[in-house]
Amino acid sequence: SSSSSSSTSGRRRSEKRTRSYNLLSAYSTRFISWLEDEYRIEEGEVINRINNAVEGGGDPMDLETVSGECVYDMTMEYRGRVLGGAGEIWRITKIPPTSKSQPPPLPSTSKFSKNDIIVITKTSLNDYFQTPLSENAQKVEGVVSNTGPYYIDAVVKQGEVEVTFGLGSGEGEKAFRVDRFFSDVTHARLCGAVSELTKLDE
């Protein structure tokens, strides 16, 4: 009968939807697990690298001159707003030897490149032991938008540099270190994207 056929068709649709849901759920769980593993590995590598250079008997300068994962004694200059976005571009350069000289070039070992996640930490000149992991560290996160022999351009959330560092309040507050870092924000967005892509419509 037509009612029996309709009931059978409905069950099949329900079973097909259940199978689809189970497959998507399994895919989402597995992929997010991979993202979690990758994040923990990346996080551990960065933390170990910084801690070993400061507390593990290493030389903090090796982060700059050997591994190229950090640059010290940097200054920042506001370059403008990101077109159509809520970010600001800051140019980061080595502090010049004198007020009338040009910034020195970045180390030849520098690994900073476009789209790197970085953290900028307020330090004092020639201070290689204040790190982004230090207690009460003043820091902001950014994304590298461009690099050159003498500079790193970074996009930072609008207003964050001024609020965190108070730039312009004194020469002693204009020295920074920059580290290649990891981002929990990026990780959360990736996990969210996977969940959204594998979600069944109601």
VORO-618635 format. One record per residue (C-alpha): residue in one letter; x, y, z. Coordinates in nm, 2 decimals, always signed. Layout:
<nodes>
  r      px      py      pz
  A       X       Y       Z
...
</nodes>
This chain:
<nodes>
  r      px      py      pz
  S   +0.00   +0.00   +0.00
  S   +0.10   +0.36   -0.04
  S   +0.13   +0.41   +0.34
  S   +0.36   +0.11   +0.37
  S   +0.58   +0.24   +0.09
  S   +0.59   +0.59   +0.24
  S   +0.69   +0.44   +0.58
  T   +0.97   +0.23   +0.42
  S   +1.10   +0.53   +0.23
  G   +1.10   +0.74   +0.55
  R   +1.30   +0.47   +0.73
  R   +1.55   +0.46   +0.45
  R   +1.60   +0.83   +0.46
  S   +1.64   +0.82   +0.84
  E   +1.89   +0.54   +0.81
  K   +2.09   +0.72   +0.54
  R   +2.09   +1.04   +0.75
  T   +2.21   +0.84   +1.05
  R   +2.49   +0.69   +0.85
  S   +2.59   +1.03   +0.72
  Y   +2.59   +1.18   +1.06
  N   +2.80   +0.89   +1.21
  L   +3.06   +0.92   +0.92
  L   +3.08   +1.30   +0.96
  S   +3.10   +1.28   +1.34
  A   +3.39   +1.02   +1.31
  Y   +3.57   +1.23   +1.06
  S   +3.53   +1.55   +1.27
  T   +3.65   +1.37   +1.59
  R   +3.95   +1.22   +1.41
  F   +4.05   +1.54   +1.24
  I   +4.02   +1.76   +1.55
  S   +4.23   +1.50   +1.74
  W   +4.50   +1.55   +1.48
  L   +4.48   +1.92   +1.51
  E   +4.50   +1.89   +1.89
  D   +4.81   +1.67   +1.86
  E   +4.97   +1.91   +1.61
  Y   +4.90   +2.21   +1.84
  R   +5.05   +2.04   +2.15
  I   +5.36   +1.95   +1.96
  E   +5.40   +2.30   +1.82
  E   +5.34   +2.45   +2.16
  G   +5.59   +2.22   +2.33
  E   +5.86   +2.29   +2.07
  V   +5.82   +2.67   +2.12
  I   +5.81   +2.65   +2.50
  N   +6.11   +2.42   +2.52
  R   +6.31   +2.63   +2.28
  I   +6.26   +2.95   +2.48
  N   +6.31   +2.78   +2.82
  N   +6.62   +2.59   +2.72
  A   +6.78   +2.91   +2.60
  V   +6.72   +3.09   +2.93
  E   +6.71   +2.82   +3.20
  G   +6.86   +2.52   +3.04
  G   +7.22   +2.64   +3.02
  G   +7.19   +2.76   +2.67
  D   +7.28   +3.10   +2.53
  P   +6.97   +3.32   +2.47
  M   +7.16   +3.49   +2.18
  D   +7.15   +3.15   +1.99
  L   +6.78   +3.21   +1.94
  E   +6.87   +3.50   +1.72
  T   +7.21   +3.42   +1.57
  V   +7.18   +3.04   +1.53
  S   +6.82   +2.92   +1.51
  G   +6.68   +3.25   +1.38
  E   +6.36   +3.20   +1.58
  C   +6.39   +3.53   +1.77
  V   +6.51   +3.89   +1.73
  Y   +6.61   +4.12   +2.02
  D   +6.64   +4.49   +2.07
  M   +6.36   +4.58   +1.83
  T   +6.16   +4.90   +1.79
  M   +5.81   +4.94   +1.64
  E   +5.66   +5.20   +1.41
  Y   +5.29   +5.23   +1.33
  R   +5.23   +5.20   +0.95
  G   +4.85   +5.22   +0.93
  R   +4.53   +5.03   +0.94
  V   +4.46   +4.71   +0.75
  L   +4.23   +4.79   +0.46
  G   +3.88   +4.67   +0.55
  G   +3.99   +4.50   +0.87
  A   +4.03   +4.56   +1.24
  G   +4.41   +4.53   +1.25
  E   +4.70   +4.76   +1.24
  I   +5.03   +4.72   +1.06
  W   +5.35   +4.78   +1.27
  R   +5.70   +4.78   +1.12
  I   +5.95   +4.62   +1.35
  T   +6.32   +4.70   +1.30
  K   +6.64   +4.68   +1.50
  I   +6.70   +4.98   +1.72
  P   +6.95   +5.21   +1.54
  P   +7.29   +5.27   +1.72
  T   +7.22   +5.64   +1.72
  S   +6.91   +5.85   +1.66
  K   +7.04   +5.96   +1.32
  S   +7.15   +5.62   +1.19
  Q   +6.96   +5.36   +1.00
  P   +6.84   +5.04   +1.16
  P   +7.09   +4.75   +1.13
  P   +6.98   +4.46   +0.91
  L   +6.81   +4.16   +1.06
  P   +7.04   +3.86   +1.12
  S   +7.11   +3.64   +0.82
  T   +6.98   +3.35   +1.02
  S   +6.63   +3.50   +1.06
  K   +6.35   +3.26   +0.98
  F   +6.07   +3.51   +1.00
  S   +5.84   +3.49   +0.69
  K   +5.49   +3.59   +0.58
  N   +5.20   +3.44   +0.77
  D   +5.42   +3.34   +1.07
  I   +5.25   +3.37   +1.41
  I   +5.47   +3.59   +1.63
  V   +5.46   +3.73   +1.98
  I   +5.61   +4.07   +2.06
  T   +5.73   +4.11   +2.42
  K   +5.83   +4.43   +2.59
  T   +6.19   +4.42   +2.73
  S   +6.48   +4.65   +2.81
  L   +6.77   +4.72   +2.58
  N   +7.02   +4.43   +2.59
  D   +6.78   +4.22   +2.80
  Y   +6.78   +3.86   +2.67
  F   +6.62   +3.69   +2.96
  Q   +6.28   +3.86   +2.96
  T   +6.07   +3.62   +2.75
  P   +5.70   +3.59   +2.65
  L   +5.68   +3.31   +2.90
  S   +5.80   +3.53   +3.19
  E   +5.56   +3.60   +3.47
  N   +5.38   +3.93   +3.40
  A   +5.53   +3.95   +3.05
  Q   +5.37   +4.24   +2.85
  K   +5.31   +4.09   +2.50
  V   +5.09   +4.10   +2.20
  E   +5.04   +3.84   +1.93
  G   +5.06   +3.92   +1.56
  V   +5.09   +3.78   +1.21
  V   +5.38   +3.86   +0.98
  S   +5.25   +4.04   +0.67
  N   +5.58   +4.11   +0.50
  T   +5.95   +4.10   +0.56
  G   +6.27   +4.26   +0.42
  P   +6.64   +4.27   +0.50
  Y   +6.58   +4.54   +0.76
  Y   +6.23   +4.49   +0.89
  I   +5.93   +4.27   +0.98
  D   +5.58   +4.40   +0.92
  A   +5.32   +4.25   +1.15
  V   +4.94   +4.28   +1.17
  V   +4.82   +4.33   +1.53
  K   +4.47   +4.37   +1.66
  Q   +4.37   +4.73   +1.65
  G   +4.47   +4.93   +1.96
  E   +4.64   +4.63   +2.13
  V   +5.00   +4.77   +2.10
  E   +4.90   +5.11   +2.25
  V   +4.71   +4.95   +2.53
  T   +4.96   +4.69   +2.61
  F   +5.29   +4.88   +2.56
  G   +5.19   +5.24   +2.59
  L   +5.42   +5.34   +2.30
  G   +5.54   +5.70   +2.32
  S   +5.57   +5.71   +2.70
  G   +5.94   +5.70   +2.71
  E   +6.26   +5.57   +2.54
  G   +6.30   +5.30   +2.80
  E   +5.98   +5.13   +2.69
  K   +6.07   +5.10   +2.32
  A   +6.28   +4.78   +2.32
  F   +6.11   +4.46   +2.22
  R   +6.19   +4.10   +2.14
  V   +6.00   +3.91   +1.87
  D   +5.96   +3.53   +1.88
  R   +5.81   +3.29   +1.62
  F   +5.53   +3.15   +1.82
  F   +5.21   +2.94   +1.82
  S   +4.85   +3.05   +1.83
  D   +4.56   +2.91   +2.03
  V   +4.33   +3.14   +1.83
  T   +4.43   +2.99   +1.50
  H   +4.39   +2.64   +1.65
  A   +4.04   +2.72   +1.78
  R   +3.94   +2.86   +1.44
  L   +4.06   +2.55   +1.26
  C   +3.87   +2.32   +1.50
  G   +3.56   +2.54   +1.46
  A   +3.59   +2.52   +1.08
  V   +3.61   +2.14   +1.09
  S   +3.31   +2.12   +1.32
  E   +3.11   +2.36   +1.09
  L   +3.21   +2.17   +0.77
  T   +3.11   +1.84   +0.91
  K   +2.78   +1.95   +1.06
  L   +2.45   +1.82   +0.91
  D   +2.18   +2.07   +0.83
  E   +1.87   +2.04   +1.04
</nodes>
